[in-house]
């Protein structure tokens, strides 16, 4: 899951990036409201964590711009302004959820996963593709109710695909979701990992199809 954080408190943002990365999220961070739209144009994100007190362009204005442009990206408001009026106004402006500082990282992660599930039109506690299930709490895959053994990189690629099952992901999008910016990984490595995953899934109705010019898509069987 790839997330954009818009937060000008550098100490908090640095902690958030590290904590979410340890839980398997791919995280980018900007500290100015003027950089949010630019980041969203450059990268496909699953959710936005938005602070209201941003410099440049405030969080309320950022949110208004996104909704006026009909961008339906899930937005979690993160702010120290914990008041009923603030919460209600943010939700009316188009925010999907609201979390006041200070907070526990486990609650933030759970809210992010729930927002993405709702945005994808499902309230299921797990991501599913036919008999393939991914439990975002335990971070484990099962196939036909049996644990699916994967290497960390295979796990990351399959997680990216199941979170967008039925939708194609390009090699570059998979790279951005699975690997950190500091890792020197070539797009061809994705081909190798997809080949390995296909072997692990070959006895099941779940498959990974290549769409020329678009990338890979996880297809679900019964």
PyMOL commands that set and color helices and strands:
alter all, ss='L'
color gray80, all
select helices_A, chain A and resi 10-22+33-42+59-68+84-92+105-119+152-163+171-178+188-201
alter helices_A, ss='H'
color red, helices_A
select strands_A, chain A and resi 2-6+26-30+47-51+74-79+97-100+126-129+132-135+140-143+146-147+207-211+215-219
alter strands_A, ss='S'
color yellow, strands_A
deselect
rebuild
show_as cartoon
